[in-house]
Amino acid sequence: MANTSNPDIIYTKVDEAPELASASLLPIIQRFAAAAGVSVGTKNISLAGRILAAFPESLTEDQRISDDLAELGELVKTPDANVIKLPNISASVPQLVAAVKELQDQGFAIPDYPYEPSSDAEKDARARYDAIKGSAVNPVLREGNSDRRAAAAVKKFAQNNPHRMGDWSANSKTRVASMSGGDFFSNETSATLDKAATAKIVLTAADGTETVLKDGVSYPAGTVVDATYMSAQALDAFLADEIEKTKDEGVLFSLHMKATMMKVSDPIIFGHAVREWLKPVFEKYGDQMKDLGVNPNSGLGDLLERVKDQPEILKAIEEVRATRPPMYMVDSDNGITNLHVPSDVIIDASMPALIRAGGKGWGPDGKEHDTVCVIPDDSYAPVYDEAIRFFKANGKLNPATAGTVQNIGLMAQKAEEYGSHPTTFEIPADGTVKMVLDDGSTLHEHSVQAGDIWRSASARKAPIEDWVNLAIERQKATGYRAIFWLDQARAHDAELIKYVKPILEAKGVADKFEIMSPRDATRASFETITKGENTIAITGNVLRDYLTDLFPILELATSAKMLSIVKLMNGGGLFETGAGGSAPKHVQQLQAENHLRWDSLGEFCALGESFKFLAEAKGNARAKVLGETVETATQGILDNGRSPSRKVGEPDNRDSHYWFARYWAEALAAQGDDADLAQEFAPVAKALAENEAKITGELAAAQGKPADIGGYYHPDADKLAAVMRPSATLNAIID
């Protein structure tokens, strides 16, 4: 793909289905933009790219690549930033290991991922890999707060073409289960710093031994600093109890976590669930399995692979599984359970899908059943619990008449839990954890036991104030009901409320905003949109992530079509293109059938906003024309049903790109604001229209047989281009 040294717009190179789609769409974007004097370059933030950038000394000169993520991290702090960010892999350990293996097989001499590093070299490799896994990208790029909403055209289309919703029954046994104590929510303490400070986190064991877990953690004045822990003992007791309750209720057992973004804490919690599910096996064969490299945090799938040559252990596993309730399945046909891979069941995608389906999940028999949804920590579980209660009482949402929930999310500068990775620890011994400031005072203190998960998170003053002001702007622009999802009974939220109320009062708009706990705000929001009215959810970082899947999946059938604008705090713009949670299945279908069902509507929406931002920031009138005509083309895709089909042999992602190019060219040819652009694209539009049958025929002919793209995590550029640009006629017109 083309790159330039200082492009007007950066289009990120990512992973899986979005990256496959880019191989088809980006050449179109670059061709159209170039005609208006706008350059579009790329930066590689893919998982494979980040791995290769981390080990330059292991590579040959021609294999080395720049650290594009670091470069983008600096760019987004400037007013010149204009970045279109596609969804990238937030890698779990199994995904990271698979990517490393693929790169090694391709001839890149990078080191193995060391599960238990012992030598200095292994410890160094592990540190580099740990910096890559989980949410390594978003905290670097999100130097602003989030404005996410359904584009008007997308919402209108969803109302005119409502998707199927599963029926809810008042007698549904589906429920949410979360801990009533001993979790992060109940143990949280929070404080706002009145001056800049540096802190260290110290564990004092029962025998008086002190271990510095982290030193030199610095915070500017006004930072809200939290600390909390989850009791391993309470977690295990809760999981054991829910397994038995689920069996008695005769429904599916499921665990819903965020082991990708919460890359330290949630894989540990996931491992507790695997261990509890197979508790008798671990009690009897634990040492032997450890010698085989078993780590429950990596999931049941990795465990089964490591013990596949141990018939005695395999028999014991089957005996225990026979006593357990049936499990929610990722892939019933292939026996892939909810506990197989930590990154297979991501809460912000899995819970909305289950709710949309009427509270049903797929069981091992390949049929849908009611499900117990285990969400151990009670911080945000009430959102899903209340949603399920609402639909049991009121029935399914009607997308044809439902209003919309927009979101203003606090996420800048690694805000809240998603910035907690460097300060999250699995406690090695009983004792006390303290966060001690440089003046010697103790900010937070918790008594802990070995195995507990302790973490600290923070939110800085400037992002908080920016978040509140962004909410005020959005409410003023729309007039919608606006709710801050903050719980006065939660320590962290109480500190945020101390910021929110004075700002609202100073701006004279306190009467236009409500403050509710997440549970109450969930019910209020569903009541509002059920009446066909609209609301703005003003939330912290995790709820931003959760709600911008929950409501779009119910309103639009997908979160991939959301308009996601990040107004960077130093004046630049970051335009995100939607969620990539279903991307793996899309890649698998392409490899098997050469059909890509990924919908690039999110990319279309982000592109239009990026051009309009460029026009305003740089005074570029031609960029404004591009942005406006992109919106026209996007509307054409929706109005004429040109989005990809799910089935092989029917139009797919590549067809939608042909139609997008055609509608865009026609809009440019028809507009009257720039005669040169109209003249430039009139013959392009004519050629695309006249060759419709030939182009669509060439695209259709490519489908139906396996596609070789040269790799899952690191596809071969030439092979990928050949697969994703199979129409010589279209390519000739575009190129």
N, C-alpha and C positions, 0 to 999 in steps of 0.2 A: 504494500500500500504506500501511496505517496506520503512524503513527509517534507516539511520545510522548516527552516531554522527558527523563524518567528512568525508563525501563521496567525491569521486573525482569529481562527477558531481551532481548538484542539478537540479531536474526536478520539476517544479512548479505545485502545485495543484491549479486549477483555477475553472472555472464555466462553466455551459451550455455544449454545444457540445464538446468543446475541453477536458473538464474533463470527459465526458462520454467516449470519445475515449481513454483517458488515461487508463481507467479501463481495456481496451483490449490490448493496445499497451505497456504500461509500464512493465508488467510482461515479455514480450518478450525482451524488451531492457535490463532489469535487468538480465535475464538469459544469454543472449549473452555476456553482458559486464562482468559478473562475471567469465566467462570462461577465460577471459583475465586479470583477477585480477583487474578489474575496478569496483568500487562501484558507484551505482546510488541511491541517496536518494531523499527525497521530502521535500518541504517547502510549507506551506499552505498560499497562498495569495488570496484565494477566497473571495468573498464578505461576505459569511457567516462566514468564518474563521476570517476575520478581525473584524466583529461585535462581535463575541464571545471573541476574544482576548481583546477587548476594555472594557469588563464588567466582569472581573474575580470575583468581589465581589458579583455579582448576580447569580453565578453559583455554583453548588456543586463541590466538589473536583474532581470527575471523569469527570465532564463536561468541566473543564478548559483546555485551550490550550495555548501554548506559542505564543508570538507575533513574528511569523515567518517573517513578512515583515520587522520589525525592525532589526531582526537578519540578513536578507539578505541585508538590507541597509548598515550594517557594513561590510559584506563579500565583497560586490562589490567594496569596497574601498581598497581591498587587492589584491596582485598579484595572490593569490590562487583561486580567484573566477572563477568558470566555471558553468554558470547557463543557463539552457534551459528554457526560459520564454514563456509560452503559453499565448494567449490573455485572459485577465480577464475582468470582468464587471467593467466599470467605471460608477458607479451607479448614476442615476438621483434620485430625491426624491421619486417618485412613486416606483422605483425598490427597493430602500432602505427600504421603508415602507413595501413592499411586503415580502422582505427577513426577516425583523423583525417579521412580523406576522407568517410566516412559522416556524421560530425558536421558537417562543412562543408556537405555536401549538404542537411542538415537545417536549415541556417540559423545554425549556430554559427560565428562569425567567428574561429576559432582559427587560429594560424599553421600553415603547412606544416611537416613534419618536415624540418629542414635536414641533408642528408647531409654536406655539407662547409660548415659555417658560416663566414662571413667577416666580416659586420658584427657589431657588438655586440648588436643585436637578435636576429640569428640564433644567436649564441653563447648568449644568454640562453635562447632557446626550446629550443635543443638540450640545455642543462643541465636544463631542466625536464622535457623528454621523457625524457632519460636516467634521471632519477629515477623515472620511471613504468614503464619497460620492465623485463622480467625479473622477478625475485623481489622486487618492491617491497612486497608486502603481508606475506608471511609473517614476515620478520625484524622487522617492526614489531609484529605481534600476538603472536608467540610469546615471551612473557615467562615461559616455563616450559618444562619438558621434556616429552617425549612418551611417552604410554602407549597403544600401539596394539595391538589384538587383535580377533579375530573374536568377536562376541557369541555367547554360548552357543547361542541359538536359531538363529542363522545357521549356525554350525558344524554343529549337529545336522541342520539341513535339508540342508546340502551333503553330509553323509555318507549321509543317507537318499535323496537324489536326486542321485547323482554326475553331474557334467558330463562331457562327452566330452573325452578327452585324445588327442592324436596319438601314434601309435606311434613309438618310437625304435628305430633299428637300430644295432647295434655297428659297422656299416660306414658310418655316416653321415659325410659329408664336412664337415658343419657344424662350425665351430670359431670360437674367439675369437682375434683378432690384436691385440696391443698392443706398444708400444715396449719394447725391452730396455734402453734408456738414453736419456738426453737429455730425459726427460719430467719431469713434476712430481714423481712418486714418487722417482725416482733423485736428483734435485737438491735435495730438501727438507732444510732445516735447521730446528731448533726449539729454543726456550729458554723457561724459566719465569722470569718477572721476580720478584726478591726484594723489590722495592719499586715503588711507583707510578712511572710514567715517561711522558714524552711523547717521541715519535719523529718524525723526518723521513726521507723516502726520497729519496735523492740518486743521480742518474746522473752519473758522471764519464766523459766521452767520452775516446776515445783521445788527442785533442789537448789534454786537460786541462780542457775546458769543463765546468762543473758546471750541471746542471739539477735543480732541486728538483721531483720528481714529486709529492710529497705532504708537507705540513707539518702539525704540530699533531695527530698521531695519538696519543691518550692511552689509557693502559691502567692499571687498578688493580693493586695488588700481587697476585702469584699468577697473573697471566695467562700462559697458554701462547701464545707468539707464534711463528708459522711464517713461513718465506719460501722460495720456490722459483721455478723457471722451467722453461719448455719451450723447447727449442732448435728454432727454425723450420727450420734446416737438417736436423736429425735427423728432424723431423716430415715434411718433404717427402720425404726419402729413404725413410722408412718407408712412406708412402702410395704412392709410386711402386712400391716393392717388392711391396706387398700387391696392388696392381692387377694386376701381372704374375703373381703367384702365383695369384690368383683365376682369371685367365684360363686358366692352365695346368691348374688343378684342374677347370675346367668347371662352376663353381657361381656363385651370385649374389654380387655385391659389395654390402656394406651398411655404413653408418657410423651409429654409435649415440652420440648426444651429449645434453647437457642445455642446449641453447642458450637456454632460458627462464630457469631458475634461475641458471645460470652465465652471466649476460647479457653479461659483458665477454670472458671467455676463450674460451668455447665457440663463439660465432659466428666468432671469428677462426680457430679450428681448422677449423670447418666451411668457411670460405672457402679455407683451404689445400687442403682436399679437392676443392672445386670447381675451383680453379686447377690442381691436379695432374691431375684427370680430363681437363681440356681444355688441358693444358700447351702443345701445339703451337699452339693457337688464341691463347692469351695471348701466346706468344712472338712471333707474327706480327702480331696485331691488338690487342695490349694497350693501346697508346696511344689507338687509335681507340675502343675500347670504353670506356676511362676517360672520354673526351670525351662519350660517350653516357650517362654516369652509371652504368656498370656497377660494382658492388661485389660481388665473389664472396662476401663474408660474407652477403649477402642471399639467396644461393641461385641455383640454375640457372633457376628459374622467372622470377625478376626479370631475370636476364641475358637470357633468350630474349625477354622482352617488350621489352627495350630495344634489341635488335638485330633485331627482326622485320622492319624495312625495309632490312636490309643483306644481300642475297642472297649476297654473297661470304663473309661471316662465317658465315651460316647453313649454307652448303655445307661450309665448313671444319669446323664443329661436327659435322655429320653424318658427315663422313669420319673424324673422330677417334673419335666414338662407335661407329662400326662396328668399330674396332680394340680396343675395350674389352670387358671381360666383361659379361654381362647384369647389370642392376642390380636390386636389391630394390626393389619398387614400393609406393608408397603407394596408388595408384589405377591399376591396369593398364589399365582401359578408357579412361582419359583421358590416359594417358602421363605420370602424375605420379610422378617417380622419388624415390628416397631423398634425392637432393641438391637437390630443387626448392625446399623451404622449410625453413629451420633448425628451425622449431618443429613440423614434421610428424612427425618421428621422435624421440620422447623416450625415452631409454634405459630408464628405470624402467618404462615401459609396453611398449615395443617388444621388449625382450629377453625378459621373461616370456611375452609372447604367442608369440614364436617358439619358446621352450622348450616351452610347453604344446602347440604344434602338432607336436611331434616334431622340432624343429630345422628346420622348413620356413618359407620365406618366399615371397611371391608374386613371380613374375618378370614380365617384359614380355609373355610369351605367355599370361598369365592362369592359369598353372599353378604349383603349389608345387614348390620346389627346395631342395636343401641350400644353405647360405649361409655365407659368411665374414663374421663380425661384427667390424668394425673399431672398437675402442675404444682410441684412441691412448694415453691415460694409463694406466699400470699400477697405479694406486692401488687401484682397485676392480674392474678387469677380471678378476682371478682369481676373484671370486665367480661370475661368469657362466661362465668357463672351467671351473671345477670343477663347476658344476651340469650343464653339458653332458657333461663326462666321466662324472659319476655316472650320468646317464640312459643314456648309451651302454652303460655296463657293466651297469646294473641294470634297464633298461626304464622305462616311464613310471610316474609316481606314481598310486596308486589313491586317489581322493578319498573313497571309501566307507570306507576303513580308516585313512587317514592321520591322524596327530596334527596338532598345530598349532604354529606358531612365533609367539609374541608378541614385541613389541618395546618396549624402553625406550630412547628416543633422546635424545641430547644435542643440544639445539637452541636453548636459551634465550639471549637477548641476542646474537643474530647469530653463533652459534658456528660455528667452522670455515669451510670453503670457502664456504658460502653467505653468509657475511658479508664476503667478500673484494672485493666490487665496487669500493669506493672506493680500494682499494689494489692494483688489477690494471692493468698497463700493457703496451702493445705497444711494445717498446723502439725508439726512433728511430735509435740509432747504436751502434756498437761501443763497449764500455767496461765499467765496473764499477758495479753497483748496490749501494748500502749502505743499511742501516737504522741510523740514528745516533740514539742516545738523548740526552736533554737534558743528561746529564753528560759528553757528548763521546765516550762509548764506542760501538763498533760492535757491534750485536747480530747482524746478518746481513750477508753480503757474497757477491756472485756476479759472476763474469765473464760478460758477455753479448755477444750480437751483435745487430745491427739486425734487427728482425722477431721476436726472441724474445718470449715472453709471460712476464712476471714478475709474481708475485702474493704477497701476504702475507695470512694469515688468523690468527685468534686464538680462544681459548676462555678465558673468565674463570673464576676460582676458584669463585665462588658457584654458577654453573650446573653446574660439574663435580661439586662436592660434592653438590648437590641431585640430580643424575643418578645418582650412585652410591647415595645413600640411597633414591631411588625404586626402583632395581633391588632393593635389599635388601628393601623393603616388598613388592614384587611377588613375589619368590621366596618370601618367608615366607607370603604369602597363598595361593600355589599349590602350593609344594613341587616345582615343575618344575626340570628341569635348566637351569642358568643359565650363559650364556657371554658374557664380554666379548670382542667382536670387535676385538682390538687386536694389532697386529704389532710385536713388540719390535724388529724390524729397520727399522721406519719411524720417522723422527725424531719426528714429532708423537705417534704412539702411545706411544713410549717415555716421553715426558713425562707423558702421561695415566696410564700404569701407575704412575708415581711417586705419583699421587694415589690410585689405586684400591686398591692393596695395603694401605697403612696404614689406610684407612677400613674395609676388610673385616676386617682384623686387630683393629682397635680395637673393632669391633662383635661380634667373636667368630664371624664367619660365613665366614671365608676358605675353609673346607672345603666350602662349599656353592656355590662359584663356580669357573669355569674361565676361563682367558685363552688365546685362540687367535688366530692370524692369520686374516684373512678367508677365505683359501682353506681352511684346516683347519676353521674354524667352519662353513663352508658344507657340507662333507662330513659333519661331525658332526651338523649339524642335519637334513640329509636322511636320514641313517642313523637318527636318533631318530624322526622322524615316520613313516618307512617302517614302523617297528615298532609304530606306533599310539600312540607316546608323545609327550610335549609338551616344548617347550623355550622359553626366553626368550633372545632375541638382544638384547644390551645393546651399543648401537652409537653411533657418532658421527652427525653430522647427515646426511651424504650417504647413508651406509648405512641410516639410518632411512628415508630416502625410497625407496631402492632396494628394501630388503627388504620394506617394507610394501606393495609391489606384487608382488614376486616370489612370496613364499609365499602371499598371498591369491589371486593369479590361479591358482596351481596347486591350492590347497586348495578355493577357493570359486568359481572361474571369473572372479572380478572383485575389484578392490580397493575398489570403491565401497561395499561393504557392511561395511567395517571400522568398529569402534568406536574412535574416536580421541579420547582425553582428554588435555588439556594442563593439568596442575596448575600454575597460575600461581604464581610464586615469592612473591608478596605475598598469596596467599590466595584469589584469584579462580579462575574456571574458564573454560576455552576448550574447546569441543566441536566437533571437526572431523567432516565428514560423508563423507569418502572422496575418491577421485580423480576428476578430470573429464577424463581424457585422451581419452575417446571422445565428449566432448560436441559437438564440431563436426559430426560425422556425424549426430548426433541432431537438431541444429537443421536441417540440410539436409533430413532426411527430413520433419520437421514442415512446413517451408516447401513442400515438394513434394507431400506426401500428407496433411498434418494428422494425423500419427501421431507421438507422442512416446514412444520406447521407454526413456527415462531411468528408472532404478529409484531411487526415493526411500528405499530401505531404510536407507541411511546417515543420511538426515535423521531417520528414525523413531528409530534407535538413539541419535543425538546428542540428540534431543529428550527422550527418557526420562531420559538421564543429566543433562541440564540441569535438568529439573524436580526430580530427586532431590537434585541439588546445592543448588538453591534451598531445598528443604525443610530440608536440614541446616544450611545457612549462615544462614538467616533464621528457623529454627524454624517453617516454614510447613507445617502438617500437610496442608493441601489440595494443596499442590504435590507432596507425597509420593504422594498418591492419584493425581494426574495422571500422575506418572512410572511408577507401578506399572501403571496401566491402559494406558499407552502400550506397555509391554512386552507386555501381554496382546494388544493390537491387532496389534503387530508379529508375534507368534507366530501370530495368526490369518491374517495375510497369507501367511506361509510355509506353514503347515499346509494351507491351502485353495487354494494355488496362485494367489494373486491378484496376483502380480508382473506387470509389463508384458510383453507379447509384442513380438517384433521386427517383425512383419508388419502392414501396414496392413489394416484391417478386423477385427483382433483386439483384445482389450482392451489399452489402453495406460496411460500414466502417470496419466491422469485417472481411469480406472477404478480403479486401485489406491488413489487418494486417496479415492474413494467408499467402498471397502471398509475402508480404514483408519478413516475417520470412523465408519462403521457399527460396526466391531468395538470402537472406542474408546468410543463411546456405550453400546454394550451392556455393556462391562466396567464403565463408570462406573455404569450403572443397576443392575448386579448386585452391586457391592461393598457391604460393610457398615460401612466405616469412617467414611463421611460421608453421613448420610441426606439432607442438602440436595442434595448433588451427585447422588445416586441419583434423587431426585425430579425434579431439573432435567433429567436426560438420559434418563429413561425414555420420555417422549414423543418425544424426538429419535430414540432407537433405534427406536421403533415406526414413526415416519414413514419413516425410512431403509429399514427392512425392507419395509414395505408398498408403497413406491414403487420397489422394486428394478428391476422390469421397465421402468418408465417412465424412470427415471434412466439405466440402462444403454443403453436405446434412444436417448435423446437424445445420450448420449456417442458411441454408434456412428454416429449419423447425421451427426455433425460430420466424420467421417473421409472420406478418399478424394479430396479435392480440395485444391488449393494453399491455404495459409494465409498471410495477410498480417499480419505482426506489426509492420510499420513500420520494421524495421531489424534488422541482425544484432547489432551491438555496442550499439546504443542503440534498442531497440524502443519503440514507442509504448505507453504504459501502458494506454490504453483498448482499443487493438486487441489487445494481449496478453491482457488480461482476457477479452475476448470470445472469443478462440480457446481459452484454457485453462479457461474456465468456461462451457461451452456448454449445460449442463443447467440450465434455469430451475427445474426441480423441486428439484434438489439445492441450488441457490443459495438458494431460498426457505427451505428447511429450515435451512441453515447460517446465513443472514443474519438 
